[in-house]
Amino acid sequence: MKGKVIKNIADKFTIVSEDDVIFENCKARGNLKQNGKILVGDNVEYSIELGEAVIEKIDCRINEFIRPPIANLQIMLIVISEKPAVDLLLLDKLILNCKIKNVKPIIVINKEDIIKASFIENIKEIYKDSGVDILVVSAVTGKGKDDLVDAIQGKIACLSGQSAVGKSSIINMLLDKNEKVGELSKKIERGKNTTRHAEIHFIKEQNIYLADTAGFSKFDALDIAYNKIEEFMQEFDEFRCDCHYKPCSHIFEKEQDCAVKSALNDCKINKNRYNNYKQIYEQIKNAWESRYE
């Protein structure tokens, strides 16, 4: 029998079967503990012994994240708001990591009921050529909920973003709970808006697997060679083939030799995105050289 791991606390797993039956406090065969860690999001095969599910095998993963420990993500909802001030560098790191891991990033602008329209328009302008979808919601009024549900239906989606942007409230909205965030925390084992373990909330009626995890807001490193980063910048696609040098970093070359830098100078590439690309490139280059050279 097949199922999906939606919760793991101290090697006690919760599984949702293919016919939506939930098994709690499941165990795993000893060889699985020795040879590979079972992650939330894993598709597994299990048997029933004495009325309890026992995990027998882990299916191949399409991706996995170490921090937080979760597998088979399909969509990352990167939640931002006007307050606290959005960290665009973190946002771009998350987007880049999604593309590397074959996860679809979606920027979710929360608190539509209280933020300025100019903030929304500015974010849309910065990311208009990035290939990243942007949704605007209010977890308080429910505005944008239907668009959000449509975007993640049938997928494993994960929330990420800075503290206090309203990730808990969005979960509350999607789960159709009426409790305040503090009361909801008792249900999802959260303390003062800090998730302590990876968990997927299965919403049967909408066919949604919503992962609420800690760790993405502390994202710091990318598992990729620094000279490959530019391949994931969609804004560069139109111009990189005209660069004189191949490969081209689009950083150290002279403008007359780099079509990307020339496009940047002509305001055809957003400067915020380019400057963040430079910072990420240099951070990973330094880390890469320390590790391998």
C-alpha positions, 0 to 999 in steps of 0.5 A, a space after each residue: 500500500 502507498 501513502 505520503 508522510 505528512 508529519 514526523 515527530 521523534 520518528 513517529 510518522 503520520 501517513 495519508 493513504 492513497 484513499 485519504 485514510 490517516 495513520 498516526 504514530 507509524 513506525 518504520 523498519 529498522 533498515 530505513 532508519 539506518 540507510 536513509 532518513 524519512 522526510 515529511 513529503 516522502 511517498 512511501 510503501 507501508 504494511 499493516 501490522 496489528 492494526 498499525 501502519 509500518 513504513 517499508 520503503 521510501 519511493 524516489 524523491 523529485 527533490 529534497 531540502 535539508 533545512 528544513 527537512 522536507 521532500 517532494 515539494 512542488 510549489 513554494 509560497 514565499 510570503 511577504 508584506 510591507 511590514 516587516 520590511 521585505 528582504 529582497 535578497 532573501 526573496 531572491 535566494 529563495 526563488 533561485 533555490 526553488 528553480 534549482 530544486 525544480 520547485 515553482 516559486 509563487 510570491 504571496 503578498 499578504 495583508 492586502 487590507 492594510 498595505 499601500 497599493 504602491 508597495 504591491 505595484 513595486 513588487 510586481 515591477 521588480 519581478 515582472 520578467 522573473 517568471 515568478 507568479 505573484 498573488 495578492 491576498 488578505 488572510 484577514 478578509 479572505 481576499 485572494 483565497 480562491 486564487 491561492 487555492 487554485 494555484 496549489 490544488 493537487 500539489 505539495 505546497 510549502 510556505 516560507 518567508 520572514 517572521 510576522 508576514 502572516 504565514 500562520 494566518 494564511 494557513 488559518 485561512 486555507 484550513 477554514 479555521 476561525 481561531 486566532 493565530 494564538 489559538 491555532 498554534 495549539 492545533 498545529 503545535 506552534 509556539 508564538 508563531 514559530 513552527 517547531 517541526 516540518 508538517 503537512 496539513 492535508 486539506 481533503 476537500 480541496 486536495 491540498 497538501 500544505 507544508 508549514 515548516 521552519 528554516 526557510 527564513 534562515 536560508 543561507 546557502 545554495 548547493 550549486 556552482 557559482 558559475 551556474 547561477 546566471 542560468 536561472 535568471 530568466 531576465 537574462 534569457 533574452 540577452 545572454 546569447 549576445 555576450 562576447 564571452 561564453 560562459 559570461 558571469 555578467 559581472 566582471 566583463 566590460 559592458 561592451 562585451 556583456 549584453 546583459 550589462 548593456 541591457 541593465 544600463 538600458 533599464 531592460 533588466 531590473 537593477 534590484 534583481 541584478 544587484 541581488 544576483 551579484 551578491 548571491 554570485 559573490 557569496 557562493 563563489 567565496 564559499 565555493 572557492 573556500 571549499 574546493 580551491 
